[in-house]
Amino acid sequence: MEKAEIISIALITIGLLILLHHFILWQKIADLKDILHHEFFEAVVLTAGITLRISTHYNKKRRART
């Protein structure tokens, strides 16, 4: 496994843990009063992890073809 894959899996896991933490404490996935705290970090971390995971997947496919 490459470093980028490990980092992407870690970011996705952290984002899901933040989401789970928010759901357990407040029984809501999204809270408009708290949008600049939990939801912002959830979105940034999950988006970065998913984007990194997709890009490493396609780069690995492209390297395998050549």
All heavy atoms as TSV, in Angstrom:
chain	resi	resn	atom	element	x	y	z
A	1	MET	N	N	0.832	-1.183	0.000
A	1	MET	CA	C	0.000	0.000	0.000
A	1	MET	C	C	0.878	1.248	0.000
A	1	MET	O	O	1.856	1.317	0.740
A	1	MET	CB	C	-0.877	-0.011	1.245
A	1	MET	CG	C	-2.288	0.349	0.973
A	1	MET	SD	S	-3.241	0.415	2.499
A	1	MET	CE	C	-4.625	-0.538	1.982
A	2	GLU	N	N	0.510	2.214	-0.803
A	2	GLU	CA	C	1.264	3.463	-0.886
A	2	GLU	C	C	0.908	4.383	0.280
A	2	GLU	O	O	-0.117	4.212	0.939
A	2	GLU	CB	C	0.939	4.182	-2.186
A	2	GLU	CG	C	1.377	3.465	-3.424
A	2	GLU	CD	C	0.999	4.227	-4.673
A	2	GLU	OE1	O	0.678	5.431	-4.574
A	2	GLU	OE2	O	1.026	3.621	-5.741
A	3	LYS	N	N	1.767	5.377	0.499
A	3	LYS	CA	C	1.511	6.352	1.564
A	3	LYS	C	C	0.199	7.094	1.328
A	3	LYS	O	O	-0.563	7.343	2.260
A	3	LYS	CB	C	2.638	7.377	1.629
A	3	LYS	CG	C	3.856	6.925	2.335
A	3	LYS	CD	C	4.829	8.093	2.410
A	3	LYS	CE	C	6.109	7.669	3.060
A	3	LYS	NZ	N	7.067	8.784	3.137
A	4	ALA	N	N	-0.064	7.450	0.073
A	4	ALA	CA	C	-1.275	8.206	-0.252
A	4	ALA	C	C	-2.530	7.401	0.068
A	4	ALA	O	O	-3.527	7.965	0.536
A	4	ALA	CB	C	-1.268	8.611	-1.712
A	5	GLU	N	N	-2.492	6.104	-0.167
A	5	GLU	CA	C	-3.651	5.261	0.156
A	5	GLU	C	C	-3.878	5.201	1.659
A	5	GLU	O	O	-5.017	5.269	2.127
A	5	GLU	CB	C	-3.446	3.856	-0.390
A	5	GLU	CG	C	-3.516	3.759	-1.884
A	5	GLU	CD	C	-3.221	2.358	-2.378
A	5	GLU	OE1	O	-2.470	1.626	-1.697
A	5	GLU	OE2	O	-3.745	2.007	-3.441
A	6	ILE	N	N	-2.801	5.073	2.408
A	6	ILE	CA	C	-2.918	5.013	3.869
A	6	ILE	C	C	-3.453	6.328	4.414
A	6	ILE	O	O	-4.335	6.339	5.284
A	6	ILE	CB	C	-1.555	4.658	4.491
A	6	ILE	CG1	C	-1.154	3.242	4.084
A	6	ILE	CG2	C	-1.587	4.790	6.001
A	6	ILE	CD1	C	0.261	2.868	4.424
A	7	ILE	N	N	-2.948	7.439	3.892
A	7	ILE	CA	C	-3.421	8.752	4.338
A	7	ILE	C	C	-4.888	8.937	3.982
A	7	ILE	O	O	-5.669	9.457	4.793
A	7	ILE	CB	C	-2.545	9.873	3.742
A	7	ILE	CG1	C	-1.141	9.802	4.342
A	7	ILE	CG2	C	-3.170	11.240	3.978
A	7	ILE	CD1	C	-0.137	10.708	3.669
A	8	SER	N	N	-5.289	8.514	2.788
A	8	SER	CA	C	-6.692	8.679	2.386
A	8	SER	C	C	-7.613	7.851	3.275
A	8	SER	O	O	-8.678	8.327	3.692
A	8	SER	CB	C	-6.882	8.309	0.920
A	8	SER	OG	O	-6.687	6.930	0.712
A	9	ILE	N	N	-7.220	6.634	3.583
A	9	ILE	CA	C	-8.041	5.795	4.470
A	9	ILE	C	C	-8.102	6.406	5.868
A	9	ILE	O	O	-9.168	6.413	6.502
A	9	ILE	CB	C	-7.487	4.358	4.499
A	9	ILE	CG1	C	-7.710	3.696	3.138
A	9	ILE	CG2	C	-8.138	3.537	5.604
A	9	ILE	CD1	C	-7.004	2.379	2.966
A	10	ALA	N	N	-6.987	6.958	6.343
A	10	ALA	CA	C	-6.968	7.603	7.650
A	10	ALA	C	C	-7.888	8.826	7.680
A	10	ALA	O	O	-8.640	9.029	8.643
A	10	ALA	CB	C	-5.551	8.001	8.023
A	11	LEU	N	N	-7.847	9.638	6.625
A	11	LEU	CA	C	-8.707	10.832	6.569
A	11	LEU	C	C	-10.187	10.454	6.533
A	11	LEU	O	O	-11.011	11.078	7.207
A	11	LEU	CB	C	-8.343	11.684	5.352
A	11	LEU	CG	C	-7.033	12.451	5.427
A	11	LEU	CD1	C	-6.725	13.102	4.085
A	11	LEU	CD2	C	-7.087	13.495	6.518
A	12	ILE	N	N	-10.522	9.447	5.754
A	12	ILE	CA	C	-11.916	9.012	5.682
A	12	ILE	C	C	-12.364	8.471	7.038
A	12	ILE	O	O	-13.471	8.776	7.505
A	12	ILE	CB	C	-12.097	7.963	4.565
A	12	ILE	CG1	C	-11.898	8.617	3.197
A	12	ILE	CG2	C	-13.477	7.312	4.643
A	12	ILE	CD1	C	-11.805	7.642	2.047
A	13	THR	N	N	-11.512	7.705	7.688
A	13	THR	CA	C	-11.844	7.160	9.009
A	13	THR	C	C	-12.027	8.274	10.033
A	13	THR	O	O	-12.978	8.254	10.816
A	13	THR	CB	C	-10.745	6.192	9.469
A	13	THR	OG1	O	-10.586	5.168	8.489
A	13	THR	CG2	C	-11.089	5.572	10.800
A	14	ILE	N	N	-11.137	9.249	10.026
A	14	ILE	CA	C	-11.256	10.384	10.957
A	14	ILE	C	C	-12.551	11.146	10.697
A	14	ILE	O	O	-13.266	11.516	11.636
A	14	ILE	CB	C	-10.032	11.311	10.837
A	14	ILE	CG1	C	-8.796	10.605	11.400
A	14	ILE	CG2	C	-10.268	12.628	11.558
A	14	ILE	CD1	C	-7.492	11.313	11.083
A	15	GLY	N	N	-12.868	11.393	9.436
A	15	GLY	CA	C	-14.118	12.087	9.106
A	15	GLY	C	C	-15.342	11.328	9.574
A	15	GLY	O	O	-16.287	11.916	10.116
A	16	LEU	N	N	-15.345	10.012	9.396
A	16	LEU	CA	C	-16.478	9.208	9.852
A	16	LEU	C	C	-16.559	9.166	11.370
A	16	LEU	O	O	-17.664	9.164	11.938
A	16	LEU	CB	C	-16.378	7.789	9.280
A	16	LEU	CG	C	-16.592	7.681	7.770
A	16	LEU	CD1	C	-16.344	6.252	7.315
A	16	LEU	CD2	C	-17.989	8.137	7.391
A	17	LEU	N	N	-15.415	9.156	12.044
A	17	LEU	CA	C	-15.424	9.187	13.504
A	17	LEU	C	C	-15.955	10.517	14.040
A	17	LEU	O	O	-16.686	10.547	15.032
A	17	LEU	CB	C	-14.025	8.912	14.053
A	17	LEU	CG	C	-13.549	7.473	13.947
A	17	LEU	CD1	C	-12.087	7.369	14.378
A	17	LEU	CD2	C	-14.421	6.553	14.770
A	18	ILE	N	N	-15.594	11.618	13.381
A	18	ILE	CA	C	-16.139	12.923	13.777
A	18	ILE	C	C	-17.652	12.933	13.571
A	18	ILE	O	O	-18.411	13.427	14.415
A	18	ILE	CB	C	-15.471	14.066	12.993
A	18	ILE	CG1	C	-13.999	14.180	13.349
A	18	ILE	CG2	C	-16.174	15.396	13.267
A	18	ILE	CD1	C	-13.228	15.143	12.457
A	19	LEU	N	N	-18.099	12.389	12.450
A	19	LEU	CA	C	-19.531	12.307	12.160
A	19	LEU	C	C	-20.253	11.458	13.203
A	19	LEU	O	O	-21.313	11.846	13.710
A	19	LEU	CB	C	-19.732	11.729	10.761
A	19	LEU	CG	C	-21.121	11.739	10.181
A	19	LEU	CD1	C	-21.537	13.159	9.865
A	19	LEU	CD2	C	-21.166	10.892	8.941
A	20	LEU	N	N	-19.682	10.325	13.549
A	20	LEU	CA	C	-20.265	9.442	14.558
A	20	LEU	C	C	-20.285	10.121	15.929
A	20	LEU	O	O	-21.286	10.045	16.652
A	20	LEU	CB	C	-19.467	8.139	14.628
A	20	LEU	CG	C	-19.969	7.085	15.593
A	20	LEU	CD1	C	-21.347	6.582	15.162
A	20	LEU	CD2	C	-18.981	5.941	15.672
A	21	HIS	N	N	-19.211	10.803	16.272
A	21	HIS	CA	C	-19.139	11.540	17.537
A	21	HIS	C	C	-20.254	12.591	17.614
A	21	HIS	O	O	-20.933	12.723	18.627
A	21	HIS	CB	C	-17.766	12.206	17.646
A	21	HIS	CG	C	-17.667	13.297	18.650
A	21	HIS	ND1	N	-17.567	13.066	19.995
A	21	HIS	CD2	C	-17.658	14.637	18.499
A	21	HIS	CE1	C	-17.494	14.218	20.636
A	21	HIS	NE2	N	-17.555	15.187	19.740
A	22	HIS	N	N	-20.432	13.326	16.530
A	22	HIS	CA	C	-21.471	14.360	16.496
A	22	HIS	C	C	-22.858	13.740	16.614
A	22	HIS	O	O	-23.724	14.259	17.307
A	22	HIS	CB	C	-21.342	15.160	15.195
A	22	HIS	CG	C	-22.134	16.412	15.196
A	22	HIS	ND1	N	-23.081	16.673	14.249
A	22	HIS	CD2	C	-22.133	17.481	16.019
A	22	HIS	CE1	C	-23.634	17.845	14.486
A	22	HIS	NE2	N	-23.066	18.350	15.554
A	23	PHE	N	N	-23.068	12.606	15.961
A	23	PHE	CA	C	-24.366	11.943	16.017
A	23	PHE	C	C	-24.639	11.380	17.409
A	23	PHE	O	O	-25.753	11.479	17.918
A	23	PHE	CB	C	-24.451	10.828	14.975
A	23	PHE	CG	C	-25.786	10.154	14.939
A	23	PHE	CD1	C	-26.883	10.803	14.408
A	23	PHE	CD2	C	-25.951	8.886	15.454
A	23	PHE	CE1	C	-28.129	10.204	14.377
A	23	PHE	CE2	C	-27.190	8.267	15.434
A	23	PHE	CZ	C	-28.278	8.929	14.894
A	24	ILE	N	N	-23.650	10.805	18.050
A	24	ILE	CA	C	-23.837	10.230	19.393
A	24	ILE	C	C	-24.140	11.319	20.418
A	24	ILE	O	O	-25.025	11.157	21.266
A	24	ILE	CB	C	-22.597	9.410	19.809
A	24	ILE	CG1	C	-22.542	8.126	18.995
A	24	ILE	CG2	C	-22.622	9.086	21.297
A	24	ILE	CD1	C	-21.274	7.330	19.173
A	25	LEU	N	N	-23.428	12.440	20.349
A	25	LEU	CA	C	-23.617	13.482	21.355
A	25	LEU	C	C	-24.900	14.285	21.163
A	25	LEU	O	O	-25.554	14.648	22.138
A	25	LEU	CB	C	-22.421	14.429	21.368
A	25	LEU	CG	C	-21.129	13.841	21.922
A	25	LEU	CD1	C	-20.032	14.886	21.891
A	25	LEU	CD2	C	-21.310	13.323	23.334
A	26	TRP	N	N	-25.254	14.604	19.909
A	26	TRP	CA	C	-26.393	15.482	19.669
A	26	TRP	C	C	-27.538	14.820	18.921
A	26	TRP	O	O	-28.531	15.481	18.636
A	26	TRP	CB	C	-25.939	16.735	18.923
A	26	TRP	CG	C	-25.141	17.620	19.810
A	26	TRP	CD1	C	-25.613	18.479	20.736
A	26	TRP	CD2	C	-23.719	17.716	19.868
A	26	TRP	NE1	N	-24.568	19.107	21.371
A	26	TRP	CE2	C	-23.403	18.655	20.866
A	26	TRP	CE3	C	-22.683	17.092	19.185
A	26	TRP	CZ2	C	-22.099	18.993	21.185
A	26	TRP	CZ3	C	-21.384	17.425	19.504
A	26	TRP	CH2	C	-21.101	18.365	20.492
A	27	GLN	N	N	-27.435	13.566	18.569
A	27	GLN	CA	C	-28.456	12.818	17.838
A	27	GLN	C	C	-28.875	13.510	16.542
A	27	GLN	O	O	-30.013	13.418	16.097
A	27	GLN	CB	C	-29.699	12.560	18.699
A	27	GLN	CG	C	-29.510	11.564	19.798
A	27	GLN	CD	C	-28.777	12.127	20.992
A	27	GLN	OE1	O	-28.975	13.276	21.334
A	27	GLN	NE2	N	-27.919	11.336	21.596
A	28	LYS	N	N	-27.956	14.252	15.943
A	28	LYS	CA	C	-28.187	14.909	14.652
A	28	LYS	C	C	-26.938	14.756	13.808
A	28	LYS	O	O	-25.832	14.800	14.314
A	28	LYS	CB	C	-28.432	16.411	14.826
A	28	LYS	CG	C	-29.649	16.793	15.597
A	28	LYS	CD	C	-29.738	18.294	15.604
A	28	LYS	CE	C	-30.537	18.779	16.781
A	28	LYS	NZ	N	-30.509	20.228	16.894
A	29	ILE	N	N	-27.136	14.594	12.516
A	29	ILE	CA	C	-25.995	14.554	11.614
A	29	ILE	C	C	-25.510	15.971	11.324
A	29	ILE	O	O	-24.318	16.231	11.266
A	29	ILE	CB	C	-26.371	13.835	10.294
A	29	ILE	CG1	C	-26.713	12.375	10.568
A	29	ILE	CG2	C	-25.256	13.943	9.278
A	29	ILE	CD1	C	-25.561	11.541	11.070
A	30	ALA	N	N	-26.423	16.908	11.176
A	30	ALA	CA	C	-26.061	18.292	10.888
A	30	ALA	C	C	-26.767	19.220	11.871
A	30	ALA	O	O	-27.929	19.020	12.202
A	30	ALA	CB	C	-26.442	18.656	9.470
A	31	ASP	N	N	-26.061	20.233	12.328
A	31	ASP	CA	C	-26.608	21.213	13.257
A	31	ASP	C	C	-26.239	22.595	12.742
A	31	ASP	O	O	-25.056	22.936	12.650
A	31	ASP	CB	C	-26.032	20.984	14.653
A	31	ASP	CG	C	-26.644	21.874	15.706
A	31	ASP	OD1	O	-27.654	22.544	15.407
A	31	ASP	OD2	O	-26.120	21.894	16.832
A	32	LEU	N	N	-27.226	23.396	12.360
A	32	LEU	CA	C	-26.945	24.696	11.769
A	32	LEU	C	C	-26.244	25.649	12.719
A	32	LEU	O	O	-25.446	26.474	12.306
A	32	LEU	CB	C	-28.238	25.327	11.258
A	32	LEU	CG	C	-28.869	24.630	10.053
A	32	LEU	CD1	C	-30.175	25.313	9.676
A	32	LEU	CD2	C	-27.925	24.612	8.880
A	33	LYS	N	N	-26.497	25.536	14.025
A	33	LYS	CA	C	-25.838	26.407	14.990
A	33	LYS	C	C	-24.349	26.070	15.119
A	33	LYS	O	O	-23.557	26.912	15.500
A	33	LYS	CB	C	-26.506	26.292	16.354
A	33	LYS	CG	C	-27.924	26.797	16.368
A	33	LYS	CD	C	-28.540	26.587	17.729
A	33	LYS	CE	C	-29.995	27.009	17.706
A	33	LYS	NZ	N	-30.670	26.696	18.952
A	34	ASP	N	N	-23.999	24.837	14.824
A	34	ASP	CA	C	-22.632	24.361	15.019
A	34	ASP	C	C	-21.937	24.093	13.688
A	34	ASP	O	O	-20.964	23.357	13.629
A	34	ASP	CB	C	-22.685	23.080	15.862
A	34	ASP	CG	C	-21.362	22.736	16.482
A	34	ASP	OD1	O	-20.567	23.666	16.701
A	34	ASP	OD2	O	-21.127	21.554	16.742
A	35	ILE	N	N	-22.418	24.710	12.621
A	35	ILE	CA	C	-21.944	24.377	11.278
A	35	ILE	C	C	-20.473	24.731	11.063
A	35	ILE	O	O	-19.782	24.081	10.290
A	35	ILE	CB	C	-22.828	25.020	10.201
A	35	ILE	CG1	C	-22.628	24.297	8.887
A	35	ILE	CG2	C	-22.540	26.486	10.026
A	35	ILE	CD1	C	-23.868	23.916	8.213
A	36	LEU	N	N	-19.961	25.719	11.752
A	36	LEU	CA	C	-18.566	26.098	11.555
A	36	LEU	C	C	-17.607	25.256	12.379
A	36	LEU	O	O	-16.396	25.423	12.284
A	36	LEU	CB	C	-18.363	27.581	11.883
A	36	LEU	CG	C	-19.046	28.533	10.922
A	36	LEU	CD1	C	-18.867	29.964	11.391
A	36	LEU	CD2	C	-18.505	28.363	9.519
A	37	HIS	N	N	-18.108	24.350	13.166
A	37	HIS	CA	C	-17.231	23.525	13.983
A	37	HIS	C	C	-17.162	22.107	13.436
A	37	HIS	O	O	-16.260	21.775	12.680
A	37	HIS	CB	C	-17.703	23.543	15.439
A	37	HIS	CG	C	-16.750	22.888	16.365
A	37	HIS	ND1	N	-17.089	21.802	17.103
A	37	HIS	CD2	C	-15.455	23.134	16.651
A	37	HIS	CE1	C	-16.046	21.410	17.814
A	37	HIS	NE2	N	-15.044	22.204	17.568
A	38	HIS	N	N	-18.109	21.271	13.766
A	38	HIS	CA	C	-18.055	19.866	13.361
A	38	HIS	C	C	-18.259	19.672	11.860
A	38	HIS	O	O	-17.476	18.976	11.227
A	38	HIS	CB	C	-19.129	19.049	14.092
A	38	HIS	CG	C	-18.823	18.823	15.526
A	38	HIS	ND1	N	-19.329	19.628	16.503
A	38	HIS	CD2	C	-18.064	17.887	16.141
A	38	HIS	CE1	C	-18.905	19.195	17.668
A	38	HIS	NE2	N	-18.136	18.133	17.485
A	39	GLU	N	N	-19.293	20.266	11.320
A	39	GLU	CA	C	-19.628	20.015	9.925
A	39	GLU	C	C	-18.537	20.481	8.980
A	39	GLU	O	O	-18.257	19.833	7.979
A	39	GLU	CB	C	-20.963	20.682	9.562
A	39	GLU	CG	C	-22.173	19.950	10.067
A	39	GLU	CD	C	-22.487	20.213	11.530
A	39	GLU	OE1	O	-21.746	20.977	12.178
A	39	GLU	OE2	O	-23.460	19.660	12.024
A	40	PHE	N	N	-17.898	21.595	9.298
A	40	PHE	CA	C	-16.828	22.093	8.444
A	40	PHE	C	C	-15.679	21.097	8.392
A	40	PHE	O	O	-15.189	20.740	7.319
A	40	PHE	CB	C	-16.332	23.445	8.962
A	40	PHE	CG	C	-15.152	23.977	8.202
A	40	PHE	CD1	C	-15.319	24.520	6.940
A	40	PHE	CD2	C	-13.880	23.911	8.741
A	40	PHE	CE1	C	-14.241	25.000	6.224
A	40	PHE	CE2	C	-12.792	24.392	8.034
A	40	PHE	CZ	C	-12.969	24.942	6.786
A	41	PHE	N	N	-15.248	20.616	9.544
A	41	PHE	CA	C	-14.134	19.671	9.582
A	41	PHE	C	C	-14.515	18.317	8.996
A	41	PHE	O	O	-13.707	17.664	8.344
A	41	PHE	CB	C	-13.599	19.519	11.000
A	41	PHE	CG	C	-12.914	20.762	11.487
A	41	PHE	CD1	C	-13.473	21.524	12.485
A	41	PHE	CD2	C	-11.724	21.176	10.913
A	41	PHE	CE1	C	-12.849	22.673	12.936
A	41	PHE	CE2	C	-11.092	22.330	11.345
A	41	PHE	CZ	C	-11.656	23.083	12.366
A	42	GLU	N	N	-15.760	17.901	9.215
A	42	GLU	CA	C	-16.226	16.656	8.595
A	42	GLU	C	C	-16.126	16.757	7.079
A	42	GLU	O	O	-15.606	15.855	6.417
A	42	GLU	CB	C	-17.680	16.369	8.966
A	42	GLU	CG	C	-17.902	15.990	10.401
A	42	GLU	CD	C	-19.362	16.020	10.779
A	42	GLU	OE1	O	-20.230	16.200	9.896
A	42	GLU	OE2	O	-19.661	15.871	11.975
A	43	ALA	N	N	-16.619	17.848	6.538
A	43	ALA	CA	C	-16.628	18.026	5.087
A	43	ALA	C	C	-15.218	18.099	4.517
A	43	ALA	O	O	-14.920	17.453	3.509
A	43	ALA	CB	C	-17.406	19.293	4.723
A	44	VAL	N	N	-14.349	18.847	5.158
A	44	VAL	CA	C	-12.984	18.999	4.650
A	44	VAL	C	C	-12.235	17.674	4.704
A	44	VAL	O	O	-11.602	17.261	3.726
A	44	VAL	CB	C	-12.229	20.095	5.443
A	44	VAL	CG1	C	-10.748	20.083	5.135
A	44	VAL	CG2	C	-12.812	21.457	5.155
A	45	VAL	N	N	-12.309	16.992	5.831
A	45	VAL	CA	C	-11.556	15.750	6.002
A	45	VAL	C	C	-12.102	14.653	5.086
A	45	VAL	O	O	-11.337	13.945	4.428
A	45	VAL	CB	C	-11.567	15.318	7.485
A	45	VAL	CG1	C	-10.995	13.938	7.662
A	45	VAL	CG2	C	-10.799	16.311	8.334
A	46	LEU	N	N	-13.407	14.511	5.022
A	46	LEU	CA	C	-13.990	13.486	4.148
A	46	LEU	C	C	-13.709	13.776	2.676
A	46	LEU	O	O	-13.364	12.866	1.915
A	46	LEU	CB	C	-15.495	13.362	4.384
A	46	LEU	CG	C	-15.900	12.610	5.651
A	46	LEU	CD1	C	-17.402	12.718	5.865
A	46	LEU	CD2	C	-15.477	11.159	5.574
A	47	THR	N	N	-13.842	15.026	2.267
A	47	THR	CA	C	-13.589	15.381	0.873
A	47	THR	C	C	-12.125	15.145	0.501
A	47	THR	O	O	-11.832	14.592	-0.569
A	47	THR	CB	C	-13.962	16.849	0.607
A	47	THR	OG1	O	-15.333	17.040	0.959
A	47	THR	CG2	C	-13.757	17.221	-0.840
A	48	ALA	N	N	-11.223	15.524	1.378
A	48	ALA	CA	C	-9.796	15.298	1.101
A	48	ALA	C	C	-9.493	13.808	1.016
A	48	ALA	O	O	-8.773	13.361	0.116
A	48	ALA	CB	C	-8.948	15.952	2.193
A	49	GLY	N	N	-10.032	13.022	1.923
A	49	GLY	CA	C	-9.788	11.585	1.917
A	49	GLY	C	C	-10.348	10.895	0.690
A	49	GLY	O	O	-9.674	10.077	0.056
A	50	ILE	N	N	-11.561	11.242	0.324
A	50	ILE	CA	C	-12.192	10.622	-0.840
A	50	ILE	C	C	-11.474	11.033	-2.123
A	50	ILE	O	O	-11.224	10.195	-2.998
A	50	ILE	CB	C	-13.697	10.983	-0.888
A	50	ILE	CG1	C	-14.422	10.286	0.268
A	50	ILE	CG2	C	-14.308	10.591	-2.226
A	50	ILE	CD1	C	-15.839	10.777	0.491
A	51	THR	N	N	-11.123	12.313	-2.238
A	51	THR	CA	C	-10.411	12.785	-3.429
A	51	THR	C	C	-9.053	12.119	-3.560
A	51	THR	O	O	-8.665	11.683	-4.655
A	51	THR	CB	C	-10.251	14.318	-3.378
A	51	THR	OG1	O	-11.536	14.913	-3.238
A	51	THR	CG2	C	-9.554	14.838	-4.615
A	52	LEU	N	N	-8.338	12.005	-2.465
A	52	LEU	CA	C	-7.033	11.354	-2.492
A	52	LEU	C	C	-7.164	9.873	-2.842
A	52	LEU	O	O	-6.378	9.331	-3.619
A	52	LEU	CB	C	-6.343	11.521	-1.141
A	52	LEU	CG	C	-4.898	11.072	-1.028
A	52	LEU	CD1	C	-4.029	11.801	-2.042
A	52	LEU	CD2	C	-4.395	11.321	0.372
A	53	ARG	N	N	-8.179	9.231	-2.319
A	53	ARG	CA	C	-8.401	7.811	-2.603
A	53	ARG	C	C	-8.710	7.591	-4.086
A	53	ARG	O	O	-8.185	6.686	-4.711
A	53	ARG	CB	C	-9.551	7.291	-1.730
A	53	ARG	CG	C	-9.824	5.847	-1.870
A	53	ARG	CD	C	-8.769	5.048	-1.168
A	53	ARG	NE	N	-9.116	3.641	-1.272
A	53	ARG	CZ	C	-8.235	2.698	-1.479
A	53	ARG	NH1	N	-6.965	2.984	-1.548
A	53	ARG	NH2	N	-8.615	1.457	-1.581
A	54	ILE	N	N	-9.572	8.423	-4.648
A	54	ILE	CA	C	-9.926	8.301	-6.070
A	54	ILE	C	C	-8.717	8.572	-6.952
A	54	ILE	O	O	-8.456	7.840	-7.911
A	54	ILE	CB	C	-11.096	9.252	-6.414
A	54	ILE	CG1	C	-12.383	8.747	-5.763
A	54	ILE	CG2	C	-11.272	9.383	-7.921
A	54	ILE	CD1	C	-13.529	9.726	-5.836
A	55	SER	N	N	-7.939	9.614	-6.630
A	55	SER	CA	C	-6.785	9.934	-7.472
A	55	SER	C	C	-5.718	8.847	-7.408
A	55	SER	O	O	-5.113	8.524	-8.431
A	55	SER	CB	C	-6.197	11.289	-7.087
A	55	SER	OG	O	-5.627	11.232	-5.805
A	56	THR	N	N	-5.487	8.255	-6.247
A	56	THR	CA	C	-4.498	7.173	-6.183
A	56	THR	C	C	-4.991	5.940	-6.928
A	56	THR	O	O	-4.193	5.238	-7.557
A	56	THR	CB	C	-4.160	6.789	-4.735
A	56	THR	OG1	O	-5.345	6.445	-4.035
A	56	THR	CG2	C	-3.431	7.903	-4.023
A	57	HIS	N	N	-6.286	5.694	-6.903
A	57	HIS	CA	C	-6.841	4.556	-7.633
A	57	HIS	C	C	-6.621	4.719	-9.143
A	57	HIS	O	O	-6.164	3.795	-9.813
A	57	HIS	CB	C	-8.331	4.414	-7.317
A	57	HIS	CG	C	-9.018	3.363	-8.121
A	57	HIS	ND1	N	-8.834	2.025	-7.874
A	57	HIS	CD2	C	-9.876	3.451	-9.163
A	57	HIS	CE1	C	-9.560	1.326	-8.742
A	57	HIS	NE2	N	-10.209	2.181	-9.532
A	58	TYR	N	N	-6.937	5.898	-9.666
A	58	TYR	CA	C	-6.769	6.123	-11.098
A	58	TYR	C	C	-5.300	6.208	-11.502
A	58	TYR	O	O	-4.927	5.763	-12.586
A	58	TYR	CB	C	-7.534	7.360	-11.556
A	58	TYR	CG	C	-9.010	7.089	-11.644
A	58	TYR	CD1	C	-9.915	7.723	-10.813
A	58	TYR	CD2	C	-9.507	6.162	-12.549
A	58	TYR	CE1	C	-11.261	7.450	-10.884
A	58	TYR	CE2	C	-10.858	5.884	-12.625
A	58	TYR	CZ	C	-11.731	6.532	-11.795
A	58	TYR	OH	O	-13.058	6.253	-11.865
A	59	ASN	N	N	-4.453	6.755	-10.655
A	59	ASN	CA	C	-3.023	6.792	-10.968
A	59	ASN	C	C	-2.446	5.383	-10.996
A	59	ASN	O	O	-1.592	5.077	-11.826
A	59	ASN	CB	C	-2.262	7.652	-9.960
A	59	ASN	CG	C	-2.461	9.119	-10.202
A	59	ASN	OD1	O	-2.808	9.533	-11.300
A	59	ASN	ND2	N	-2.255	9.909	-9.165
A	60	LYS	N	N	-2.894	4.535	-10.099
A	60	LYS	CA	C	-2.420	3.152	-10.068
A	60	LYS	C	C	-2.870	2.421	-11.324
A	60	LYS	O	O	-2.113	1.654	-11.922
A	60	LYS	CB	C	-2.965	2.447	-8.830
A	60	LYS	CG	C	-2.286	1.125	-8.548
A	60	LYS	CD	C	-2.895	0.432	-7.345
A	60	LYS	CE	C	-2.396	1.028	-6.072
A	60	LYS	NZ	N	-2.807	0.266	-4.900
A	61	LYS	N	N	-4.100	2.647	-11.777
A	61	LYS	CA	C	-4.603	2.030	-13.016
A	61	LYS	C	C	-3.809	2.504	-14.222
A	61	LYS	O	O	-3.464	1.723	-15.095
A	61	LYS	CB	C	-6.074	2.365	-13.227
A	61	LYS	CG	C	-7.037	1.441	-12.569
A	61	LYS	CD	C	-8.425	1.866	-12.968
A	61	LYS	CE	C	-9.325	0.681	-13.081
A	61	LYS	NZ	N	-10.666	1.064	-13.483
A	62	ARG	N	N	-3.512	3.803	-14.250
A	62	ARG	CA	C	-2.782	4.375	-15.387
A	62	ARG	C	C	-1.365	3.823	-15.437
A	62	ARG	O	O	-0.853	3.496	-16.504
A	62	ARG	CB	C	-2.752	5.888	-15.297
A	62	ARG	CG	C	-2.154	6.534	-16.500
A	62	ARG	CD	C	-2.261	8.019	-16.505
A	62	ARG	NE	N	-2.213	8.548	-15.144
A	62	ARG	CZ	C	-2.194	9.832	-14.870
A	62	ARG	NH1	N	-2.252	10.708	-15.836
A	62	ARG	NH2	N	-2.156	10.255	-13.637
A	63	ARG	N	N	-0.713	3.658	-14.290
A	63	ARG	CA	C	0.633	3.091	-14.257
A	63	ARG	C	C	0.644	1.629	-14.668
A	63	ARG	O	O	1.595	1.167	-15.278
A	63	ARG	CB	C	1.226	3.231	-12.853
A	63	ARG	CG	C	1.872	4.566	-12.630
A	63	ARG	CD	C	2.599	4.584	-11.306
A	63	ARG	NE	N	1.857	5.510	-10.449
A	63	ARG	CZ	C	1.573	5.304	-9.181
A	63	ARG	NH1	N	1.966	4.225	-8.574
A	63	ARG	NH2	N	0.907	6.195	-8.499
A	64	ALA	N	N	-0.416	0.922	-14.375
A	64	ALA	CA	C	-0.498	-0.503	-14.727
A	64	ALA	C	C	-0.654	-0.683	-16.243
A	64	ALA	O	O	-0.187	-1.662	-16.798
A	64	ALA	CB	C	-1.661	-1.162	-14.000
A	65	ARG	N	N	-1.312	0.269	-16.911
A	65	ARG	CA	C	-1.499	0.170	-18.359
A	65	ARG	C	C	-0.236	0.421	-19.144
A	65	ARG	O	O	-0.052	-0.100	-20.226
A	65	ARG	CB	C	-2.570	1.165	-18.814
A	65	ARG	CG	C	-3.965	0.612	-18.673
A	65	ARG	CD	C	-4.937	1.500	-19.381
A	65	ARG	NE	N	-5.557	2.340	-18.358
A	65	ARG	CZ	C	-6.033	3.548	-18.561
A	65	ARG	NH1	N	-5.954	4.094	-19.752
A	65	ARG	NH2	N	-6.580	4.225	-17.604
A	66	THR	N	N	0.647	1.248	-18.607
A	66	THR	CA	C	1.854	1.585	-19.370
A	66	THR	C	C	3.028	0.726	-18.996
A	66	THR	O	O	3.079	-0.061	-18.186
A	66	THR	CB	C	2.244	3.071	-19.150
A	66	THR	OG1	O	2.434	3.294	-17.773
A	66	THR	CG2	C	1.207	3.955	-19.748
